[in-house]
Amino acid sequence: MTAMPDDMTVAPTAPDLAPPESSAVATAPARGGRRAALVLVAHGTASPQGRRVVHDLADAVRAARPDLTVTEAYVDVQEPKVADVVARLVPEFDEVVAVPLLFCGGYHVRVDVAKAVAPHDNARSTGALGPSRPIAELLAQRLREAGARPGDAIVMAVAGSSRAEATADARAQARLLADVWGTSIDVAFGSVATPSVPDAVSANRDHPHVRVAVAALLLGEGHFHDKLTRSGAEIVTAPLGASPQIVEQILTRFDEE
């Protein structure tokens, strides 16, 4: 991989710097028998396939944790909005936890979701789903499924945010992917931040016999994934979807104090 800015390319670290997380999905009851509600907060999309992923995730979380009441909310595009869902649930439950279905801690996580829970003593929000080693392992799985192989240039595509914290999360997720995949990973963005995904793909064209694979750090299909298919890369992975690794990370965030 060439011509990418140094701060947007991350290389594998030594194995002892990135200890693996547990792959077991939590099954413990809600804390102390308290009645708890888990709000899955998605961005929202017009794509029917993207919307289906959120519904499937909610079903999977319910199956993994039948002690929880699980519902969905959105920060954009779709209804109901997260503030309305939280306000409806707080009188009925001892604890309401909003878990963003977003991979980096950008504006929606740190402002929209945080503001929705702030007025309520028995509500809280968690961080983004990433960075996480299970997500890195899932990205590597998607790369293999799409036909990527050693020697390909890998670009991890992130939605993008103006917030520095989100960019830092993206780079940390790329480091974890680099550890799993065993090669340097370029980071690129769908909007706001730079480099863009097409620019990152183009930057790897100095070596004409090297294929470029885009690892999509996305939950479901929609506008951004459609843009990735037009980025010029030979390979674009499928979204991460309602996989066991995503369910695991949702419950990890829920169980964090």
C-alpha positions as CSV (number, residue, x, y, z in Angstrom):
1,M,0.0,0.0,0.0
2,T,1.4,3.4,-1.0
3,A,0.8,7.1,-1.1
4,M,-1.6,7.1,1.9
5,P,-0.9,9.7,4.7
6,D,0.9,8.1,7.6
7,D,-1.8,8.9,10.1
8,M,-4.4,7.0,8.0
9,T,-2.5,3.8,7.6
10,V,-2.1,1.4,10.6
11,A,0.1,-1.6,10.8
12,P,-0.2,-4.7,12.9
13,T,0.9,-4.4,16.5
14,A,2.7,-7.1,18.5
15,P,0.2,-9.8,19.6
16,D,0.5,-9.0,23.3
17,L,-0.7,-5.4,22.7
18,A,-4.2,-6.5,21.6
19,P,-5.5,-9.3,23.8
20,P,-8.5,-11.1,22.5
21,E,-11.9,-10.5,23.9
22,S,-14.2,-13.3,24.9
23,S,-16.3,-14.7,22.1
24,A,-19.1,-15.8,24.5
25,V,-22.4,-13.9,24.4
26,A,-23.5,-12.8,27.9
27,T,-26.5,-14.7,29.3
28,A,-26.6,-13.4,32.8
29,P,-29.9,-11.9,34.1
30,A,-30.4,-8.2,34.4
31,R,-28.5,-6.7,37.4
32,G,-30.0,-7.7,40.7
33,G,-33.3,-8.6,39.3
34,R,-34.0,-5.0,38.2
35,R,-36.3,-4.6,35.2
36,A,-34.2,-3.4,32.4
37,A,-34.9,-2.1,28.9
38,L,-32.3,-2.1,26.1
39,V,-32.8,0.4,23.3
40,L,-30.9,-0.4,20.1
41,V,-30.2,3.0,18.5
42,A,-29.6,2.8,14.8
43,H,-28.8,5.7,12.4
44,G,-31.8,4.9,10.2
45,T,-31.9,4.1,6.5
46,A,-34.3,4.1,3.6
47,S,-33.0,0.7,2.5
48,P,-35.4,-2.2,3.3
49,Q,-32.4,-4.5,3.6
50,G,-30.7,-2.1,6.1
51,R,-33.9,-1.8,8.1
52,R,-34.2,-5.6,8.2
53,V,-30.8,-5.9,9.8
54,V,-31.9,-3.8,12.8
55,H,-35.0,-5.9,13.3
56,D,-33.0,-9.1,13.1
57,L,-30.5,-7.8,15.6
58,A,-33.3,-6.9,18.0
59,D,-34.7,-10.5,17.6
60,A,-31.2,-12.0,18.2
61,V,-30.6,-9.9,21.4
62,R,-34.0,-10.9,22.7
63,A,-33.1,-14.5,22.1
64,A,-29.7,-14.1,23.9
65,R,-31.2,-12.2,26.8
66,P,-34.8,-13.0,27.4
67,D,-34.7,-11.2,30.7
68,L,-34.4,-7.9,28.8
69,T,-37.0,-5.8,27.0
70,V,-35.4,-4.9,23.7
71,T,-36.7,-2.1,21.4
72,E,-35.4,0.0,18.5
73,A,-34.9,3.7,18.0
74,Y,-33.2,6.0,15.5
75,V,-31.3,9.2,15.3
76,D,-32.1,10.0,11.6
77,V,-34.3,9.0,8.7
78,Q,-36.6,6.7,10.6
79,E,-39.0,6.8,13.5
80,P,-39.3,6.5,16.5
81,K,-36.6,8.9,17.6
82,V,-34.4,7.8,20.5
83,A,-35.4,10.6,22.9
84,D,-39.1,9.6,22.5
85,V,-38.4,5.9,23.1
86,V,-36.3,6.6,26.2
87,A,-39.0,9.0,27.6
88,R,-41.7,6.3,27.1
89,L,-39.7,3.6,28.8
90,V,-38.2,5.3,31.9
91,P,-41.5,5.2,33.9
92,E,-41.9,1.5,33.3
93,F,-38.4,0.2,34.0
94,D,-35.7,0.4,36.7
95,E,-33.0,0.9,34.1
96,V,-33.1,2.0,30.4
97,V,-29.9,1.6,28.5
98,A,-29.4,3.0,25.0
99,V,-26.8,1.2,22.9
100,P,-25.8,2.9,19.6
101,L,-25.6,0.6,16.7
102,L,-22.7,2.7,15.4
103,F,-19.0,1.7,15.2
104,C,-17.3,5.0,16.1
105,G,-18.0,7.6,18.7
106,G,-19.1,10.5,16.5
107,Y,-21.8,13.2,16.9
108,H,-24.8,10.8,17.1
109,V,-23.2,8.8,19.9
110,R,-21.8,11.7,21.9
111,V,-24.6,14.2,21.4
112,D,-27.9,12.8,20.0
113,V,-28.0,9.6,22.1
114,A,-26.4,11.2,25.2
115,K,-28.9,14.0,25.2
116,A,-31.8,11.5,24.9
117,V,-30.9,9.9,28.2
118,A,-29.5,12.9,30.1
119,P,-32.9,14.1,31.6
120,H,-33.6,10.7,33.2
121,D,-32.0,9.4,36.4
122,N,-32.6,5.7,35.4
123,A,-31.4,6.0,31.8
124,R,-27.9,5.9,30.4
125,S,-26.2,5.5,27.1
126,T,-23.1,3.4,26.2
127,G,-20.2,4.0,23.8
128,A,-20.2,3.0,20.2
129,L,-19.8,-0.7,19.3
130,G,-16.2,-0.2,18.3
131,P,-13.4,-0.4,18.5
132,S,-13.5,-4.1,19.3
133,R,-11.6,-7.3,18.5
134,P,-14.7,-9.3,17.7
135,I,-15.6,-6.7,15.1
136,A,-12.1,-6.9,13.7
137,E,-12.5,-10.7,13.4
138,L,-15.8,-10.2,11.7
139,L,-14.3,-7.8,9.2
140,A,-11.6,-10.3,8.4
141,Q,-14.3,-13.0,8.0
142,R,-16.1,-10.7,5.5
143,L,-12.8,-10.1,3.6
144,R,-12.2,-13.8,3.3
145,E,-15.8,-14.4,2.2
146,A,-15.5,-11.7,-0.5
147,G,-12.3,-13.4,-1.9
148,A,-9.6,-11.1,-0.4
149,R,-6.2,-12.8,0.1
150,P,-2.7,-12.0,1.4
151,G,-1.1,-9.4,-0.8
152,D,-4.3,-7.4,-1.4
153,A,-4.3,-3.8,-0.3
154,I,-7.0,-3.4,2.4
155,V,-9.0,-0.2,2.9
156,M,-11.3,-0.1,5.9
157,A,-14.3,2.1,5.0
158,V,-15.9,4.1,7.8
159,A,-19.0,6.3,7.6
160,G,-17.0,9.4,8.7
161,S,-17.5,12.2,11.3
162,S,-16.2,15.7,12.0
163,R,-15.3,14.6,15.6
164,A,-11.7,13.7,16.4
165,E,-13.0,11.0,18.8
166,A,-14.7,9.2,15.9
167,T,-11.5,9.3,13.8
168,A,-9.5,7.9,16.7
169,D,-12.0,5.1,17.1
170,A,-11.7,4.3,13.4
171,R,-8.0,4.1,13.6
172,A,-8.1,1.9,16.7
173,Q,-10.5,-0.5,14.9
174,A,-8.1,-0.6,11.9
175,R,-5.2,-1.5,14.2
176,L,-7.3,-4.4,15.5
177,L,-8.1,-5.5,12.0
178,A,-4.4,-5.2,11.1
179,D,-3.5,-7.5,13.9
180,V,-6.1,-10.1,12.8
181,W,-5.4,-9.8,9.0
182,G,-1.6,-9.5,9.4
183,T,-1.0,-6.5,7.2
184,S,-1.3,-2.7,7.3
185,I,-4.8,-1.3,6.9
186,D,-5.7,2.0,5.3
187,V,-8.6,3.9,6.8
188,A,-11.0,5.9,4.6
189,F,-14.3,7.7,5.1
190,G,-17.6,8.0,3.4
191,S,-18.1,11.7,4.3
192,V,-16.6,14.7,6.2
193,A,-13.3,13.2,7.1
194,T,-10.5,12.4,4.7
195,P,-9.3,10.5,2.8
196,S,-12.4,9.5,0.9
197,V,-12.8,5.8,0.0
198,P,-12.2,6.4,-3.8
199,D,-9.1,8.4,-2.9
200,A,-7.8,5.7,-0.7
201,V,-8.4,3.1,-3.4
202,S,-6.7,5.3,-6.0
203,A,-3.7,5.7,-3.7
204,N,-3.1,2.0,-3.9
205,R,-2.9,1.9,-7.7
206,D,0.9,2.5,-7.9
207,H,1.3,-1.2,-8.0
208,P,-0.8,-2.4,-11.0
209,H,-0.9,-6.0,-10.0
210,V,-2.2,-5.4,-6.4
211,R,-5.9,-5.7,-5.9
212,V,-7.7,-3.4,-3.5
213,A,-10.3,-4.7,-1.1
214,V,-12.6,-2.5,0.9
215,A,-13.7,-3.8,4.3
216,A,-17.0,-2.1,5.0
217,L,-17.4,-1.1,8.6
218,L,-21.1,-0.9,8.2
219,L,-24.1,-2.6,9.8
220,G,-26.3,-3.0,6.8
221,E,-26.9,-2.1,3.2
222,G,-27.9,1.4,2.2
223,H,-26.6,4.6,0.6
224,F,-23.0,4.4,1.9
225,H,-22.6,0.7,1.0
226,D,-23.9,1.5,-2.5
227,K,-21.2,4.2,-2.8
228,L,-18.5,1.7,-1.8
229,T,-19.4,-0.5,-4.8
230,R,-18.5,2.5,-7.0
231,S,-15.2,3.3,-5.3
232,G,-13.1,1.5,-7.9
233,A,-12.0,-1.4,-5.6
234,E,-11.9,-4.9,-7.0
235,I,-13.5,-6.3,-3.8
236,V,-16.1,-4.7,-1.4
237,T,-17.2,-6.7,1.5
238,A,-20.8,-7.3,2.6
239,P,-22.0,-5.3,5.7
240,L,-21.5,-6.9,9.1
241,G,-25.2,-7.6,9.5
242,A,-26.9,-9.3,12.4
243,S,-24.0,-11.5,13.2
244,P,-23.2,-13.2,16.6
245,Q,-20.2,-10.9,17.0
246,I,-22.4,-7.8,16.8
247,V,-24.9,-9.3,19.3
248,E,-21.9,-10.0,21.6
249,Q,-20.7,-6.5,21.4
250,I,-24.2,-5.0,22.0
251,L,-24.4,-7.1,25.2
252,T,-20.9,-6.2,26.2
253,R,-21.8,-2.5,26.0
254,F,-25.0,-3.1,27.9
255,D,-23.3,-4.9,30.7
256,E,-20.6,-2.2,31.1
257,E,-21.1,0.1,34.1
